[in-house]
Amino acid sequence: MSGRDPIGVTISEVAAAAGVSRQTVSNVLKAPERVASDTAARVRRAIDDLGYRPNRAAQNLRQRASRCIGLKMVPPSGVSNLLDRFLHALTEAAAVAGYHVLLFAAVDDELATYEDLIRSGTVDGFVLFDVEVGDPRLPWFARRGIPFVCFGRPRGQGRERFRWVDVDSAYGVARAVEHLVGRGHRRIAYLGWPEGTGFGDERRAGWEQAARRHGLDVGDLAGTSAEDVTAAASAAARLLSGPEPPTAFACGSDTFAVGARLAGGTGADGRPNLEVVGFDDSAATMLMSPAMSSVRQPLGEVARHVVALLVGQLRGSDDQPEGVMLRPELVTREWRGPEPVL
């Protein structure tokens, strides 16, 4: 290295030092297969000697690309901090693909915010984390040709198809039921969201289908509440007050699981009376004593597929799948409470 400050070094100076044209330098940087090996080596030596660094900002302006992916922040829900963990995974996956993640809030006109970010060139596309049943944003994006990918399958969209990555929630809750059955439980309740969220409906279906496969009763064993620990505890207490109370809960989220654990109380030895399995494997599961088992979503894999689908759209790829379905993992932890009565 010459020790020269690389700031301000231009591609023309590199070309002059290597004795080639500016286009040849550009080809070495972007399409090296077009340049003879000895010429490319000479250009790279000049780049190293001068300390040249491509001006990415200028390249993006010329290409009308920001290399940024937009993600709208949503209010936290419950104890799972799922968005925080997904955001970390998404940022890492985007960086590998050469992109950054731009977080933004949409406090007034949400659609206008999306349109402004695209029109101004601030972002190239969006990841949607908070997709609802019949979400009106999806056809709105499609009509305007705005690239986007959903974390979660689009539901209630008729025949329209949009790209997505999802986790098989029904499978995850079914695994929780299988685990509890293996522990000897025969009265396994479910606690989750009221009907209509889509993903919550699927988690409840996973519980019901797994319970029925084992010949278990599901009548009067499903509870619903807002995703709030206090509300979940109240809903669980109602189920526990019945004539044949459950001995275990498979829950739609860790928030519901914490509520159920609290509702079950503890015995004289201070250990919990109720065996509970949550969903999301958040930090809250380890804060309980003893720690709770929970279903873990593969957020790193979700993020990698989301970025791949979005980058594929940006590059005009026609051979992408409509959606990618991933399976979660049940993380079991030692139970130190009373054994079920068989």
Secondary structure by P-SEA (a helix, b strand, c coil): ccccccccccaaaaaaaacccaaaaaaaacccccccaaaaaaaaaaaaaaccccaaaaaaaaaccccbbbbbbcccccccaaaaaaaaaaaaaaaaacbbbbbbbbcccaaaaaaaaaaacccccccccccccccaaaaaaaaacccccccccccccccbbbbbcccaaaaaaaaaaaaaaaacccbbbbbbbcccaaaaaaaaaaaaaaaaaaccccccccccccccaaaaaaaaaaaaaccccccccccccaaaaaaaaaaacccccccccbbbbbccccccccccccbbbbbbcaaaaaaaaaaaaaaaaaacccccccbbbbbbbbbbcccccccccc
